[in-house]
Structures are given as structure tokens and as C-alpha cells.
Amino acid sequence: MKHFLSLADLPDFDATVQLAKKLKESPFAFEDQGKRKTIGLLFFNPSLRTRLSTQKAAQNLGLNTLVMNFSNEAWALEFEDGTEMRGIRSEHVREAAAVVSQYCDIVAIRAFASLTDKENDEAEIVLKSFQKYASIPVINMESATNHPLQALADALTLEENKTIHRPKVVLTWAPHPKALPHAVGNSFVNMMHYQDADFVIANPEGYDLDPRITKQITVLNNQEEALKNADFVYAKNWCSYTQYGHILRTDDEWMLSPEKMKLTNNAKFMHCLPIRRNIVVSDGVLDNPNSLVIEQANNRTYAAQAVLKTLLDNG
């Protein structure tokens, strides 16, 4: 594995999940593997879990960590080639990526979707530019269309809470006052391709995810029908894909409530966090013993550690 931009980059998905599980049991078993090596964490957007968990994962392996917030600590980067840089952008990604490669052995990037230009977002310009011009491995800490570290942590959470029977897993859209990207939803769907489960997506009309990602997966526009007999329910908002970046509804009809959870098979509740209480989901669901959200957040460390170890194993 040269880079980790999506789950498809993993040499063996199941083996990586098992590695994350082992690292959770013995987080310092390889604490010297990254000795005298450095990872740079570059944030173009805010972070809590991703920043802290990736930094902790790196330190568990003995890596030094450098962190920079590009929103207020670095020169504004230019990503287009052949442009006259007369505007606010003072540095080109060609030089920036090359310089970071001198200071670091691995670089991790977090750059959200703009939600204004679908074609531009799907081109993943920030992530792909660093991949192109850096001479070191690049890790995706959430991009415009993907959040593979979160999906790997979700897979570990499913593994730790697996049912005796073949589980039913539901990814349900939930309301939100802001337009949100598709990255978490996309990566969760991609992750579920590796699972032996009955997987259903529930969302209102107009909120289907990219059909290239959800192909051959059942998508229902009736949330209550989807929730019936579910073993795991993952709630997440995303904006419209066909009317890209737009919010089509603001009502609370799709908010997840204890009453709706009664339709399930005493399902475990999952969410990537942060979460808006009593908008996305009610307190009664989030504070229920069946809520796995804190466990998911904890698993972010070991998912990241498994990825870092795999990259270090490859030299």
C-alpha cells in the first residue's frame, strides 16, 4: 500500500480490521516501529476525533507528529497549473507538497467538499494534488467524497458487536440545519460491501447518494419500513446529490427517536460525531445503553494505527 486514500487501497480489508482489533488490545506492541520518523497532519478544515485519534495512533507507533491548520497557519495554496499567481494564493501545491515531503515520512490530509461544485469536489483536487507532488505516502483524513478512517473504525465497531445471526444494518439519512457532504455516507456504503449483512439505505426522495456507489443496494424512501428488525442503525445527514449542496427539507420527520428504534431488533445506534442532539437524533437514542458512538470514536485511534502500521510495514 503506497497511499491510503480510500478503503480500496487496503491490501486486505478483513486483515486490517483484525489488525486494528489486535492493536486495541495491545496499542504499544509496536511502539518503536515509527521511531525517528515523522507524520505531518495537514488540516484544511476543523477536526476533533480525526486530529486527536490520528495523532495518538501515530504516537502509539513511536512516530513524531507535526500538525498544521491551513485555514489560519499557512500560506493559501494554489492548485491549478499554469496560472499567474496574482491573487491571495501565495504558494503552489507543487512546492508545498515537495517541502512537506522533506520534513515528513507520511502526510495526512483533511479537506472537505465545497458543496458548490460537484465536478470539482469529485476530482478531489487537494488530496490528489498532494498524492501527485509529494514523494511520501498520503493518508486521507476525510476528503470531499471519502472518509475511510471513519469507515474502518465503523467496521471495527461492527466486528466487536457482531450478532450471532446475519445482521441487518441500516444507514438512515437524518435532518440537519446545514448542508453536509457525502464523505461519511459514501465510505460507510463502501465499507458495507465487505460485510456479510443485510444492508439497507433509507433516505427521503431527492437524497439518494451517488448511484455509482449505491448500485445494487436497497434504498428505501420509508424510514420506518427500513428500520424494521434492524440490528444496527447508523444515522447521518448528507445534502442532495442531484441538486448538489442543497437542503431539500428541514422538518424533523426523519429524526431518529426511541419510538422508531422500537421497530428494530433492539438495534445498536451508530453515528460518526459530532451530532446535533434532538435534530439528528433525540437524547433518548443517543444516551441509551445501545448507543455505540463513544466506542466508535475510541476505535478511530486503532483504525488509524492499523493504517499507519501497514504503511510502515511497506517501508
HELIX and SHEET records of a PDB file:
HELIX    1   1 LEU A    7  ASP A    9  5                                   3    
HELIX    2   2 PHE A   13  GLU A   25  1                                  13    
HELIX    3   3 ARG A   49  ASN A   60  1                                  12    
HELIX    4   4 VAL A   93  TYR A  103  1                                  11    
HELIX    5   5 LYS A  118  GLU A  122  1                                   5    
HELIX    6   6 ILE A  125  TYR A  133  1                                   9    
HELIX    7   7 PRO A  148  GLU A  160  1                                  13    
HELIX    8   8 ALA A  183  MET A  192  1                                  10    
HELIX    9   9 PRO A  211  THR A  214  1                                   4    
HELIX   10  10 GLN A  223  LEU A  227  1                                   5    
HELIX   11  11 PRO A  258  MET A  261  1                                   4    
HELIX   12  12 ASP A  283  LEU A  286  1                                   4    
HELIX   13  13 VAL A  293  ASP A  313  1                                  21    
SHEET    1   A 4 ASN A  64  ASN A  69  0                                        
SHEET    2   A 4 THR A  38  PHE A  43  1                                        
SHEET    3   A 4 ILE A 106  ARG A 110  1                                        
SHEET    4   A 4 VAL A 138  ASN A 140  1                                        
SHEET    1   B 2 LEU A  77  GLU A  78  0                                        
SHEET    2   B 2 GLU A  91  HIS A  92  1                                        
SHEET    1   C 5 THR A 218  LEU A 220  0                                        
SHEET    2   C 5 ASP A 198  ALA A 202  1                                        
SHEET    3   C 5 LYS A 168  TRP A 173  1                                        
SHEET    4   C 5 PHE A 232  LYS A 236  1                                        
SHEET    5   C 5 LYS A 268  MET A 270  1                                        
END                                                                             
